[in-house]
Amino acid sequence: MKILALNSSPRGDGQSKTGIMLNSLVEGMREAGADVEVVSLSKKTIKPCAGCFSCWTKTPGKCIHKDDMTRELFPRWLESDMVVYASPLYHYTVNSTMKAFIERTLPVLEPFFIPTESRTYHPLRSQAPRVVILSVAGFPETSVFDQLSSWVNFVFGSSSIYKGALVAEIYRPAAEALTVPYYKDIARDVLSATHAAGQELVAAQTISKETMSKITRPMVSNPDDFLELGNLMWKTCIAEEVTPKEFVAKGLVPRADSARSYLALMQSAFNADAAGNTNARLQFNFSGDIEDACYLSIHRGTITGAIGTVDQADLTVNAPFEIWMDIMTKKADGQQMFMEQKYTVEGDLGLLMQMNQFFGQD
């Protein structure tokens, strides 16, 4: 089987969640014996359709544009048995790069009107490849893909001009969680299922319900916390005047604005492997502009947290909220702040020294 996998994401450097999902799908396809070519559309020149209809009259089946689409991509598209359209969700549909590619496949059609009971269509000039749609979004609800799915089925579905070319739709909500350490076990399972989907598509031109349910399984147990973390990241980007890519490159940390958001941040940053078999209760008593208390309980690779106080804490941190957030976001040196008595601690100081190890990347 000859497969063309198109990635229209403008992101690179491991930032593209579209790319992460597509890579797993392609690995499965290749493992099943398919000849798969992956093309990054952002690196290609694809001019917008001019709407001149020259490809229907003057040069039937060939576009007037002398770009990468005409010279390279359209011929490969025609030769493929299956094409994977992988795009991030932009305004609830594919992005403009992918839309431009799809529009430039117009030469595969002839101009004549063919009426049917349900709709009128243009006939195919030659056989079009089977279609797989893959898209990711930051929103946690699967319903965010409803408009895209409706459009995809209208264009490529059973009653379309492409006569049922659509064989699979793969949609991954809350895709940003794919690279968050706290969700790495779930992310691994999702990508493993996506790999399996690639194998199934080559073997049977479909994806089983069981595999699809694993791909689309909820990645976050508490969507409210997930959204709050996203909002904190954006607030930090705005305050620091950086893009999300620069945020990552600079190693910035979202700044909590409440005890509740602090708990959510700490739990999302928890490194279970680094914590190992540690059992500890960490109490945080905040003063200043935000007076509140919260605690984290670590138990053999798991973590829970709550607002309030815990009995017999192994470590208690008493700090002005803003001072502690400066330390957490690396704007202040925790050891220096401790020596200057900007905050105090009670209990196991070793746990304080291990916090950078327990909360962060491997």
C-alpha positions in Angstrom: 0.0 0.0 0.0 1.3 3.5 -0.9 0.3 6.1 1.6 0.9 9.9 1.5 0.8 11.5 5.0 0.4 15.2 5.0 1.2 17.3 8.0 -0.1 20.9 7.8 1.0 22.0 11.2 3.3 25.1 11.2 5.0 23.9 14.4 8.2 21.9 14.7 10.8 21.1 17.3 8.5 18.6 19.1 5.9 21.3 19.7 3.4 19.9 17.1 0.9 17.7 18.7 -0.4 16.9 15.2 3.1 15.7 14.4 3.3 13.6 17.6 0.0 11.8 16.7 0.9 11.5 13.0 4.3 10.0 13.8 2.7 7.2 15.8 0.2 6.5 13.1 2.9 6.4 10.4 5.1 4.1 12.5 2.2 1.6 12.7 1.5 1.9 9.0 5.1 1.2 8.1 5.3 -1.7 10.6 2.4 -3.2 8.8 4.3 -3.0 5.5 3.0 0.2 3.9 5.2 2.5 1.9 4.5 5.8 3.7 5.8 9.2 2.6 5.4 12.0 5.1 5.3 15.6 3.8 5.4 18.8 5.9 3.1 21.1 3.9 4.5 24.2 5.8 7.8 23.6 3.9 6.1 23.5 0.5 4.8 26.3 -1.8 1.1 25.8 -2.4 -0.5 28.8 -4.0 -4.3 29.3 -3.5 -6.7 28.1 -6.2 -7.1 30.9 -8.7 -10.7 29.8 -9.6 -9.8 30.1 -13.3 -11.0 26.6 -14.2 -8.1 26.2 -16.6 -7.6 22.7 -15.1 -11.1 21.9 -16.5 -10.7 23.5 -20.0 -7.3 24.6 -21.3 -5.2 22.1 -19.5 -7.6 19.3 -18.4 -6.4 17.7 -15.2 -3.5 20.1 -14.7 -3.3 23.4 -12.7 -1.8 26.5 -14.2 0.3 27.2 -11.0 3.9 26.1 -11.4 4.5 25.3 -7.7 5.2 22.4 -5.5 1.6 21.3 -5.6 1.6 20.9 -9.4 5.1 19.6 -9.9 5.3 17.3 -6.9 2.4 16.9 -4.5 -0.6 16.4 -6.8 1.1 13.6 -8.8 2.0 11.9 -5.6 -1.5 12.3 -4.3 -2.9 10.7 -7.5 -0.5 7.8 -7.2 -1.4 7.1 -3.5 -3.8 4.4 -2.3 -4.5 6.4 0.9 -3.8 9.9 2.1 -3.7 11.0 5.7 -4.7 14.6 6.1 -3.2 15.7 9.5 -4.1 19.2 10.6 -4.4 21.1 13.9 -7.9 22.4 14.5 -8.1 26.0 13.4 -11.4 27.8 13.8 -13.1 24.4 14.1 -11.8 23.0 10.8 -8.5 22.3 9.0 -6.0 25.1 8.8 -5.4 27.2 5.7 -2.4 25.3 4.6 -4.4 22.0 4.5 -7.4 23.7 3.0 -5.2 25.1 0.2 -3.9 21.6 -0.6 -7.4 20.1 -0.7 -8.7 22.9 -2.9 -5.8 22.4 -5.3 -7.0 18.8 -5.9 -9.7 20.3 -8.1 -8.1 19.0 -11.3 -9.1 15.4 -10.3 -12.7 16.5 -11.1 -14.4 17.1 -14.4 -16.7 20.2 -14.8 -19.9 18.4 -15.7 -23.0 18.4 -13.5 -24.2 15.0 -12.4 -27.5 15.1 -10.5 -28.6 12.5 -7.9 -31.6 12.3 -5.5 -29.6 13.9 -2.7 -27.1 16.2 -4.4 -25.4 17.3 -7.6 -21.7 16.7 -8.0 -18.8 16.8 -10.5 -17.5 13.4 -11.7 -14.0 12.2 -11.0 -11.5 12.4 -13.8 -9.5 9.6 -12.2 -9.7 7.5 -9.1 -9.0 9.4 -5.9 -7.1 7.9 -2.9 -8.8 6.8 0.3 -8.9 9.3 3.1 -7.9 9.4 6.7 -8.4 12.6 8.7 -6.4 13.3 11.8 -6.8 16.4 13.9 -5.9 17.7 17.4 -7.2 20.5 19.6 -6.4 22.0 23.0 -10.1 22.0 24.1 -11.0 19.0 26.3 -14.3 18.2 24.6 -14.5 15.8 21.7 -17.5 17.8 20.4 -15.0 20.5 19.4 -14.5 18.4 16.2 -18.2 18.2 15.3 -18.0 20.9 12.6 -14.8 19.5 11.1 -16.3 16.0 11.0 -19.5 17.2 9.4 -17.5 18.9 6.6 -15.2 15.9 6.2 -18.1 13.6 5.8 -19.8 15.9 3.3 -16.7 16.1 1.2 -15.3 12.6 1.5 -18.1 10.5 2.9 -20.3 7.8 1.3 -22.7 10.3 -0.5 -19.9 12.6 -1.7 -18.2 13.0 -5.0 -15.4 10.9 -3.7 -17.8 8.0 -3.2 -16.9 6.9 0.3 -13.2 7.6 0.2 -13.2 8.4 3.9 -12.1 5.4 5.9 -11.3 6.9 9.3 -11.4 10.0 11.4 -9.0 10.4 14.3 -9.6 13.3 16.7 -7.6 14.0 19.8 -8.9 16.6 22.3 -6.8 18.0 25.1 -3.8 17.3 22.9 -1.6 19.7 24.9 -1.5 17.1 27.7 0.4 14.7 25.4 3.7 16.5 26.5 2.8 17.2 30.1 4.9 14.9 32.4 1.9 14.2 34.7 -0.1 12.7 31.9 2.8 10.7 30.3 1.3 7.3 31.1 -2.0 8.1 29.5 -0.2 9.8 26.6 1.9 6.7 26.1 -1.3 4.6 25.9 -2.9 7.1 23.4 0.1 7.0 21.1 0.3 3.2 21.4 -3.3 3.0 20.3 -2.6 5.4 17.4 0.3 3.2 16.4 -2.1 0.2 16.4 -4.6 2.3 14.3 -1.9 2.7 11.6 -1.5 -1.1 11.5 -5.3 -1.7 11.2 -5.7 0.9 8.5 -3.1 -0.9 6.3 -4.6 -4.4 7.1 -8.3 -3.6 6.9 -8.7 0.1 5.8 -10.6 0.8 9.1 -9.9 1.3 12.8 -11.6 -0.9 15.3 -13.9 0.6 17.9 -11.7 -0.7 20.7 -8.6 1.1 19.3 -10.5 4.3 18.6 -11.8 4.4 22.2 -8.2 4.2 23.4 -7.1 7.0 21.1 -9.9 9.3 22.3 -9.9 8.3 26.0 -10.1 11.3 28.4 -6.6 12.4 29.2 -7.5 14.7 32.1 -9.6 13.5 35.1 -10.4 17.1 36.0 -11.0 19.3 33.0 -11.4 22.4 35.2 -7.9 22.0 36.5 -6.6 21.4 33.0 -8.2 24.6 31.8 -7.0 26.6 34.8 -3.4 25.5 34.1 -3.8 26.6 30.5 -5.1 30.0 31.6 -2.1 30.3 34.0 0.3 29.5 31.2 -1.3 32.2 28.9 -1.3 34.7 31.7 2.4 34.1 32.3 3.1 34.4 28.5 1.3 37.7 28.5 3.1 39.0 31.6 6.5 37.9 30.2 5.7 39.0 26.7 6.7 35.6 25.2 5.1 33.1 22.8 4.3 29.6 24.0 7.4 28.3 22.1 9.6 30.9 23.8 7.9 30.0 27.1 9.2 26.4 26.7 12.6 27.4 25.4 13.2 29.7 28.4 12.1 27.0 30.8 9.4 29.3 32.3 6.9 28.1 34.8 3.2 29.2 35.0 2.6 31.5 38.0 -0.2 30.4 40.3 -2.6 33.0 41.4 -4.3 31.1 44.2 -3.7 28.2 46.6 -6.0 26.1 44.4 -4.1 26.8 41.2 -0.9 26.2 43.1 -2.1 22.7 43.9 -3.1 22.1 40.3 0.3 23.2 39.1 2.2 21.1 41.6 0.2 18.0 40.8 0.6 18.4 37.1 4.4 18.8 37.5 4.7 15.8 39.8 7.4 13.4 38.8 6.3 10.0 40.0 9.5 8.3 38.9 11.7 10.7 40.9 9.5 10.4 44.0 9.8 6.7 44.0 8.5 5.2 47.2 8.5 8.5 49.1 5.7 9.0 51.6 5.3 12.6 52.7 2.8 15.3 53.5 3.7 18.8 52.5 1.9 21.7 54.1 1.9 25.2 52.7 0.6 28.1 54.8 0.4 31.3 52.7 0.2 34.9 54.0 0.2 38.4 52.5 -2.2 39.3 49.6 -3.4 35.7 49.5 -3.9 34.1 52.9 -4.7 30.5 52.5 -3.4 27.0 53.2 -3.1 23.8 51.2 -1.3 20.5 51.3 0.1 17.8 49.1 0.2 14.1 50.0 2.8 11.9 48.2 2.4 8.2 48.5 4.5 5.7 46.5 4.4 7.5 43.1 0.9 9.1 43.5 0.0 12.6 44.6 -3.2 14.2 46.0 -3.9 17.7 47.3 -6.5 19.7 49.0 -7.2 23.2 50.4 -6.7 23.4 54.2 -4.3 21.7 56.6 -3.1 18.2 57.2 -2.3 16.5 60.5 1.3 15.7 61.2 2.8 17.2 58.1 6.4 16.0 57.3 7.2 19.5 56.0 5.5 22.8 56.6 6.3 25.9 54.6 5.2 29.3 55.9 5.6 32.0 53.3 4.1 35.1 51.8 2.3 33.8 48.7 4.1 36.2 46.3 7.5 35.3 47.7 6.8 31.5 47.3 5.5 32.0 43.8 8.7 34.0 43.0 10.7 30.9 44.1 8.5 28.5 42.2 8.8 30.5 39.0 12.6 30.9 39.4 12.4 34.6 39.9 14.0 34.3 43.3 16.5 31.9 44.8 14.8 29.7 47.4 18.0 29.2 49.4 18.7 32.9 49.5 15.1 33.7 50.5 15.4 31.1 53.3 18.7 32.6 54.6 17.1 36.1 54.5 14.2 34.6 56.5 11.6 35.6 53.8 9.9 32.3 54.6 10.3 29.6 57.3 10.0 25.8 57.3 9.3 23.2 59.9 10.0 19.5 59.8 12.1 17.5 57.3 14.4 20.0 55.4 15.5 17.1 53.2 12.0 17.2 51.6 12.4 20.9 50.9 15.7 20.1 49.1 14.0 17.4 47.1 11.1 19.5 45.8 13.0 20.4 42.6 13.4 16.7 42.0 9.8 15.7 42.8 8.2 18.4 40.8 9.7 18.7 37.3 10.9 16.9 34.2 13.2 13.9 34.3 
